[in-house]
């Protein structure tokens, strides 16, 4: 079986689900230089809606390079500017290995599941009075 390039497969999916005001943006497939710019633009549109929080779900990501790390840093920075709590749900080795190697796992709010991320954001919003 031949490996399809990302061009043939198309860009990763950015699907969003609302969890009572907290938006979960799910990415899938390869997050690389070819796809990160579109994903960033789509994610920033989600932030423009002023959700109570945003979780980037990376569970279905199969490749996560430096462009993906840059995407997360940019989204976190924009979320902070918008006053929107931010978290990342990731358990796949493809993602966690890249984040650990770059040291970003310690600098981002990382959670093993989407439910954990949503609960943590909801708890931090309740404590801050939002």
ChimeraX attribute file (.defattr): number of C-alpha atoms within 10 A of each C-alpha:
attribute: neighborCount
match mode: 1-to-1
recipient: residues
	/A:1	3
	/A:2	4
	/A:3	6
	/A:4	8
	/A:5	9
	/A:6	15
	/A:7	9
	/A:8	8
	/A:9	10
	/A:10	12
	/A:11	19
	/A:12	22
	/A:13	17
	/A:14	17
	/A:15	14
	/A:16	17
	/A:17	12
	/A:18	13
	/A:19	15
	/A:20	11
	/A:21	14
	/A:22	22
	/A:23	23
	/A:24	27
	/A:25	23
	/A:26	21
	/A:27	21
	/A:28	17
	/A:29	19
	/A:30	24
	/A:31	27
	/A:32	20
	/A:33	15
	/A:34	15
	/A:35	19
	/A:36	23
	/A:37	16
	/A:38	15
	/A:39	20
	/A:40	18
	/A:41	12
	/A:42	14
	/A:43	23
	/A:44	15
	/A:45	11
	/A:46	16
	/A:47	20
	/A:48	11
	/A:49	10
	/A:50	16
	/A:51	20
	/A:52	20
	/A:53	25
	/A:54	29
	/A:55	25
	/A:56	24
	/A:57	25
	/A:58	24
	/A:59	21
	/A:60	18
	/A:61	21
	/A:62	16
	/A:63	16
	/A:64	23
	/A:65	17
	/A:66	15
	/A:67	16
	/A:68	23
	/A:69	20
	/A:70	17
	/A:71	21
	/A:72	21
	/A:73	15
	/A:74	15
	/A:75	21
	/A:76	21
	/A:77	14
	/A:78	17
	/A:79	21
	/A:80	12
	/A:81	10
	/A:82	14
	/A:83	14
	/A:84	20
	/A:85	21
	/A:86	27
	/A:87	26
	/A:88	26
	/A:89	25
	/A:90	22
	/A:91	18
	/A:92	16
	/A:93	14
	/A:94	18
	/A:95	23
	/A:96	19
	/A:97	15
	/A:98	18
	/A:99	22
	/A:100	11
	/A:101	9
	/A:102	13
	/A:103	11
	/A:104	17
	/A:105	18
	/A:106	10
	/A:107	10
	/A:108	15
	/A:109	17
	/A:110	22
	/A:111	19
	/A:112	15
	/A:113	15
	/A:114	22
	/A:115	14
	/A:116	15
	/A:117	26
	/A:118	26
	/A:119	12
	/A:120	17
	/A:121	22
	/A:122	20
	/A:123	12
	/A:124	14
	/A:125	15
	/A:126	10
	/A:127	9
	/A:128	8
	/A:129	7
	/A:130	8
